[in-house]
Amino acid sequence: MVKRDLPFFWRNRHGRPNVRIKGKVYPMRDEKGVWHEPGTEIGDRIYWEIRTGRQVEIRRSWGAAIDLLRHSDRWAALSPRYRGDLEPVLIYLAEKIGRRDVRRLTQADIYEAMDKNKHRVRFANYIPVAISLIYKVVVRKRWLTDNPAAGIELLKVPKERRQPHIPWTDAAVAKWRAEAKPLERLIFEIGVGSVQRPGDWIGFTWGDYDGDSLRLKQNKTDKPLMLPCTAALKAALDEAKAALPFSPMPSRHILTKADGSPLPYRRMAEIMRAERERLELLAYDLHALRYRGVKELAWAGCDDDEIMSYSGHSTKAMVRLYAGEARQEMAARRAREKRR
């Protein structure tokens, strides 16, 4: 392609190559902002994309939309762990449909992508979640009017791959409290005593502990809670605080790495898995500590509302699922006494 034969080709006052059509100027730059001269392979491609109108579409691509999400307040407001879960999905979307016009994606395309990733169900189910987050950002720019991921039916984990959370038994709890290392025992007591999800444990700071209770705002529900500590949790917190070489600032996290920086979720999970393996307690995972906490509340005679005041569950269905086993056990013991 010879430059003088190019209709609409124009250089600005800095000598940059552009295409000017009906008074509107389109810079000959690629997706990374790099300028390209006509007569080169990339430059010629960009020129014809502008001439045919395709580059306008690319500017409203999923790649551009993903960048908008990453720089939005909505993204910044998400918890670090949630962003970490979504980031691989955003990378996947950028690779697969990054140059595609956001308006061209259909529900059939989303289902196809989910089916191609059904071997990793959790990842597949994050695809429509990520697209919905992107939609909430670009709809304000009028790139989209309808959410293509609305109403998408999520994949279900096959029965043979489901791993139920086995509640920690009395024997497992006793073994952990007697033999676990200090950090691991502190994590354990926060899990059982607070009755929160593992993702919330790492967020507690010393400013959230007043010597009797812990305060937090749940990551998943954004619900504020005040949680009176159990005797075991209070003792573990007081011991950990006393072991510090200085009085901690309120903003310092309770669970930290050796250098005092906040303990990331994945590192916490690795630490606890290693300790569970050492103590031969691999059957009981982190999420099951929340299950154990609910059971202890049920054993104490708490009703659904009282348990929900601790756990922060939004529906009684989940509370009854967790507490049902404890209540069945207590009812059976009462029945045994009557039977005698």
N, C-alpha and C positions, 0 to 999 in steps of 0.2 A: 504494500500500500504506500503510495507516495503522498506526502503531506499536502502538496499544493492541489491535489485532486480531491481533498476531503471537504465536502460541503459542511458548513456550520463550524468548522474547526477555528478556534480563536485562542490567542494567548493573552493573559492578563498583563498588567503593568510589571509584574514580577517575572514575566516570561513563562509562567506555568501553563501547561496545556489544558484547554477547556473545550467544551462544545456549547455553542450558544444557539438556542432554538427559540424563536419567537420572543426574543428579549430575555429569556431565562438562561442562566449560565450553569452548566453542570461540570464540575471538576473531574478530570480524568485520574481519579484515585481509586485504589482497590479498597477492600474491606478493612485493611489495616491503616489506611490513610496515606499510603505510599503513592506518589505521582508516577505516571507511566506515559512515555512518549508514543505517539502513533508511529507505526512502522515496526513496533515490537509486537511479540505474540500477545502479551497481556494488554498492551496499549490498544491494539486493534480490537481485542475482545471487549474492552471497556467502551471504546468508541461506538461499536455497534450495539452494545447493550443500551447505551444512552439513546442512540438513534431509534431503536425499536421500542423504547420505553421499558425495557427489562430492568435497568438499573434503578428506576423508581421503585419497582417491586422489591429489589434487593435491599433498599434502604428500609423497607418495612418487613424485613426478614425475621425469622425466628432467632437468628444470631444477634441481630440488633435488639430484638425484644428481650433476649436473655441478658444482654448488657444493661438494658434499662432496669431490669429487675435487680441485678446485682448492685446497682448504684441507688436503689430506692430506699426510702425510709421503711417500707414494708419488710424488705430483706434484712435491714439492720435490726429490726425489732424482733426477729426470730432468734431463738436460742442458738448458741454455737453448735450444739449437738444436732439440732434440726437442720441447720444450714449444712452441716457435715453430711447428713443423710441425703440431702437434696443435691449437693454439688455433683456427685457422679452422674446423676440423672440429667442435670443441665449440660454436662460435658457430652453425654450421649446424644441429647437432642441437638446440640450445636453441630456434632459430627454428622448426624443423619439428615437434619432438615434445616441446618443453619442458614443456607442460602435461599430457602423457600419462603415465598410470600406467606405471611401469617394468615391471610384470608383463604388460602387454598387447602389448609388442613381440615380434614373431616373426621368424624367419629370413627369411621371405618379405618382410617389411617392409624388412629390411636389404638384401636383394638388389635390391629395387625402388629403394631410395635409391642403391645403387651403380650400377645401370643408368642412372638419371637423371643421374649424374655421370661416365659412361664417357668423355665427351670430355676429362676430366682424370683419367686413370687413377690417378695417385699419390694424389690427393685421395680418390677413390672407395675405394681400398684402405685408407686411413686410417680410414674409417668403422667397420669392425668392430674395428680396433685400438683406437680410442677407446672404443667400447662395452665391449670387454673390460677396459680399464683402469677404467672406471666400475664395472663388475660387481665387480671385486676390492675396491672400496671399500664398495659397498652390500650385498654378500653378508654382511658382518659385522653389518649391522643387520637381517638377515633380510628385506630388501626383495625379494630374489631368491634362488632356490635353484639355478637353472641359468643358465649364461651363454648368452644368445640368439645371440651371435656365434661360439660354439664351432663349429669345423668349416666356417666360411664359406670358400668358394673364392674366392681373389682374382682380380681381372681381370688379363689379360695385355695388355701394350702391343702394339698391332698392329705387324706386321713393318715396315710402311712408316713407322712413327713411331719405331722403335728407332734410337738413335744409339750405336753402339759406341764405347767409349773407345779412341781411336787412340794407341798408345804413342808417347812422344816419341822422335823419331829422334836419331841422333848430331848431325846438322846443326842440328836445332832446339835441342838442349841447348847446343851450342856457341854458337849465336846468342844464346840467353838469357843465358848466363853472361858473354858479352862486352858485351852492349848493354842489359840490363835495369837498372832503377833499384835502389837499395840495398834498399828494403823488399821489392820484388817478387823480387829475387834471394834474399833471406833466406827468404821464403815458399817459393820453389822448392826451395832446398836442404833445408829442413825436410821438404818433401814427398817428395823423392827419397831423402834420407838416412835418414829415419825409417821409410819404407815404411808409413806409417799413413794412415788415411782423413783427408780434409780437415777433418772435424769435430773431429779430435783435435789438429790443429796449433795451433789458437787456444788450447788449454788449457795448453800448455807454459809454465812459469814459470822464472825464473832459478834457483830452488831445485831444479828438476829437472835442471839441467845442472851436472855436477861438473868440467867442463873436458875430459872425455873421452867421457862417455856422457849420454844423456837417459833419464829415467824417466817412465813414465806409467801410468795405468790407462785402458784403452780405454773410450770412451763406450758403444760398442755391446755389447761382451762383458763389460765390467767386469774384464777380464784385466790383471793387472799385468805390465809388461814393462820390461826394462833394455836399452837400445839403444846399443851402441857407435857413435860417430859416424864417418861417412866423413871423409876428409881435407877434402873440399869443405865439408861441413856444419860441421865443427869450425872451419874458417877463417872461415866466414860468421858463426857464433855469436860467436867471439872478436872479430871486427871490429865487430859490432853492439854488443857489451858495451863495447868500448873507446870507441865513439862516444858513449856516454851521458855526461852531464855529472857523474854521480855513480855510486858503486857501487850497483847495484840491490839492493833488498831481495829476499830469496828468494821472496816472494809476488808480486812484480811479474811480469806476463806478458811473455814474450819478444816476442810480436807485439802491438803497441799502436797506438792512434791518436796523433795529434800531441800531444794533451794528456796522454798517458801512460796513459789508460784502456784496458782490454782491447779488442782488435780483434774486433768481432762477425763471425760467419761470413759473413753476407750482404755486409758491407762488404769483407771480404777477397776474396770472389768477384768483387765489382764492380771492385776494384782490379786483380785478376789478369786479368779479362776485358779491361779497358781496355789493359793492357800487352800482352796477347796480340794485341789488334787493332793496336796501334801497331807491334809487331814482325812483323805479318802471320803470326801463329802460332795463329790461332783454331781450327785443326783439332785442336789438342792442349789438352784441358781439365785441370782440377785433379785429377780422379779418376785420369786417365791417368798422373799422376806416381807414384802407388802402383804402377801397372802397370810403369812404367819401373824403379822400385826393385827389383821382383821380378825383372825381366829381368836387371838388373845382377848380382844375386845368382846367377842361373842361369848367366850368362856366366862368373862366377867359379868355377863348378863346384860350387856348393852343392846338396845334396840337398833333398828336400821338407821333412824335419824341420828342417834348418838354416834354410831360408827361412821356415818357420812360426815359428821362434823370433824372427824379426824382425817379420814381418807380423802375427802373432797370429791368423792364420786358424785356425778350429776344425776344418776338414776339408782333406784334401789335394786334393780335387777342384778347389777354387778356385785353389790354388797351381799345380796342373798346368795349369789353364786359362791362367794368367798366364805361367808359366814355359815352357809348351810351345812357344811360338813361338821363344823364345831357344834352347831345346835343339834344335829342328828346324834352326834356322839354323846352330848349331855343328856338328851332325851332317852337314849338307849341305856345310859347308866342309871337314870331315874327309874326306868322301866325294870331294870334288873333288881333294884332295891325293892320295888313293889312285888316283883316275882318271888323274891325270897320270903 
